[in-house]
Amino acid sequence: MKQDTYHCVLTMQKTTHGETALGTFSDTINPAPGMTRADIFNLAITQLTRHQPALTGGAVLFFALDKNQL
């Protein structure tokens, strides 16, 4: 059975030494069978911090995961 496609948005911020890093991950995801919402949340954090290492250990300001279907 084909899994639904989801749209995921995650925004993070981290302030250190008076400097603030802010970034957003936004993409569609086709979860593998058995993946949970928490798995996708962690995947989004991993993807965002891979592209913006300054956000590692930062605070999540926003997370949304919805079916990518109108």
Backbone bond lengths (Angstrom), bond angles and torsions (degrees), N, CA, C in turn:
res aa  C-N    CA-C-N  psi(-1)  N-CA   C-N-CA  omega(-1)  CA-C   N-CA-C  phi
1 M - - - 1.444 - - 1.538 109.14 -
2 K 1.345 116.23 135.45 1.462 121.94 -178.28 1.528 110.83 -76.52
3 Q 1.318 115.59 133.36 1.465 121.48 177.14 1.533 109.71 -76.69
4 D 1.314 116.80 150.25 1.447 121.87 173.63 1.522 110.01 -69.06
5 T 1.333 115.65 156.26 1.455 121.82 173.79 1.521 107.84 -95.34
6 Y 1.320 116.20 138.41 1.466 122.15 -178.84 1.519 110.20 -119.54
7 H 1.322 115.38 150.40 1.461 121.29 172.42 1.526 106.54 -104.43
8 C 1.315 115.55 127.56 1.461 121.78 -176.99 1.526 109.35 -119.06
9 V 1.331 116.39 133.13 1.466 122.70 175.02 1.520 107.39 -130.29
10 L 1.332 116.49 129.93 1.458 122.03 179.28 1.525 107.72 -139.95
11 T 1.324 116.68 128.60 1.465 121.84 177.30 1.520 108.70 -119.56
12 M 1.342 115.36 134.43 1.463 121.59 179.98 1.524 110.20 -129.15
13 Q 1.334 114.18 155.85 1.464 121.42 176.67 1.516 109.51 -142.19
14 K 1.337 115.07 144.40 1.459 119.58 174.99 1.528 108.32 -145.40
15 T 1.332 115.07 130.34 1.463 120.94 177.82 1.516 108.85 -115.17
16 T 1.325 115.81 125.88 1.464 121.67 175.97 1.519 108.78 -141.69
17 H 1.303 115.68 137.24 1.469 122.24 176.69 1.530 111.78 50.95
18 G 1.330 116.35 39.38 1.461 120.67 176.85 1.516 115.41 78.90
19 E 1.324 117.98 1.60 1.461 121.22 178.39 1.517 109.13 -111.47
20 T 1.328 116.05 140.73 1.454 121.17 -178.26 1.521 110.45 -116.02
21 A 1.324 115.48 128.68 1.467 121.93 173.23 1.526 107.03 -106.09
22 L 1.320 116.03 137.28 1.463 121.99 -178.91 1.516 107.86 -139.07
23 G 1.334 117.49 135.46 1.459 119.69 -179.95 1.510 111.58 -155.06
24 T 1.331 114.97 156.27 1.464 121.94 179.70 1.519 110.02 -130.33
25 F 1.321 115.57 134.64 1.461 123.94 170.90 1.512 106.53 -102.01
26 S 1.326 117.73 131.31 1.457 122.27 176.20 1.516 108.12 -144.97
27 D 1.340 116.33 120.60 1.456 119.80 -178.64 1.520 109.40 -164.59
28 T 1.322 115.94 165.66 1.457 120.36 172.19 1.527 107.68 -94.65
29 I 1.317 114.95 148.15 1.463 121.80 -175.74 1.524 108.53 -135.12
30 N 1.329 115.86 134.42 1.463 122.43 171.25 1.517 106.39 -106.66
31 P 1.329 117.40 95.14 1.462 119.31 -174.76 1.530 112.48 -63.76
32 A 1.318 114.69 143.99 1.461 120.41 174.19 1.530 108.06 -71.46
33 P 1.325 117.43 152.29 1.464 119.48 177.59 1.527 110.93 -52.68
34 G 1.306 116.12 133.50 1.458 121.55 178.39 1.515 114.59 91.37
35 M 1.341 118.21 -10.18 1.473 119.65 178.69 1.524 109.70 -66.09
36 T 1.318 115.36 144.54 1.457 121.26 179.07 1.530 109.88 -107.17
37 R 1.326 115.04 170.10 1.468 120.59 175.28 1.536 109.99 -59.08
38 A 1.319 117.03 -39.80 1.467 121.49 178.38 1.527 111.08 -63.85
39 D 1.329 117.86 -37.22 1.461 121.32 177.35 1.534 110.48 -61.56
40 I 1.318 116.52 -43.11 1.462 120.75 -179.62 1.526 110.61 -69.59
41 F 1.330 117.66 -38.56 1.462 122.07 175.38 1.530 109.89 -57.10
42 N 1.326 116.82 -48.71 1.467 121.43 179.75 1.524 111.98 -66.66
43 L 1.323 117.22 -36.08 1.462 121.51 176.15 1.536 110.24 -62.15
44 A 1.322 116.95 -44.13 1.464 121.13 179.43 1.532 111.14 -63.06
45 I 1.329 116.86 -42.45 1.475 120.30 177.23 1.524 110.01 -61.89
46 T 1.319 116.97 -44.15 1.469 121.14 179.69 1.525 110.97 -60.96
47 Q 1.318 116.92 -45.35 1.469 120.53 -179.74 1.526 110.99 -63.65
48 L 1.326 117.03 -45.19 1.461 120.55 -178.00 1.527 111.44 -65.57
49 T 1.331 117.05 -45.29 1.469 119.05 -178.12 1.530 112.00 -73.06
50 R 1.316 117.55 -21.69 1.467 120.32 174.38 1.541 109.39 -67.20
51 H 1.329 115.94 -39.26 1.466 120.82 -179.52 1.522 112.65 -84.30
52 Q 1.336 116.77 -25.79 1.468 121.77 178.85 1.526 108.88 -134.01
53 P 1.330 117.60 79.57 1.468 121.22 -176.22 1.526 113.83 -56.80
54 A 1.321 118.68 -25.14 1.472 121.10 179.61 1.522 112.15 -62.67
55 L 1.330 117.50 -17.21 1.468 121.12 179.87 1.531 113.53 -86.80
56 T 1.319 117.82 -6.43 1.464 121.09 -178.63 1.526 110.38 -56.54
57 G 1.326 115.44 125.90 1.461 121.10 -178.59 1.510 113.67 82.10
58 G 1.326 117.18 6.84 1.464 121.19 -179.00 1.523 112.88 -77.76
59 A 1.313 114.47 177.55 1.464 121.99 -179.51 1.526 110.27 -91.96
60 V 1.313 115.60 138.15 1.463 120.73 174.35 1.523 107.38 -82.17
61 L 1.331 115.72 122.14 1.456 121.07 178.96 1.522 111.98 -93.98
62 F 1.333 116.06 -28.63 1.462 120.05 -176.11 1.518 109.33 -154.79
63 F 1.331 116.42 139.77 1.459 122.41 173.25 1.511 108.12 -145.49
64 A 1.328 115.79 128.81 1.469 120.99 175.42 1.518 108.30 -137.92
65 L 1.314 115.70 139.84 1.460 122.36 177.21 1.528 107.24 -141.38
66 D 1.319 114.77 111.21 1.475 120.46 -177.25 1.506 109.98 -135.02
67 K 1.337 115.88 153.73 1.462 120.21 174.29 1.521 108.10 -58.44
68 N 1.324 115.59 137.56 1.447 121.32 -177.40 1.531 109.52 -89.38
69 Q 1.309 114.63 54.73 1.464 120.42 -177.79 1.515 108.21 -140.60
70 L 1.305 116.65 133.57 1.468 120.24 178.27 1.503 110.79 -92.96
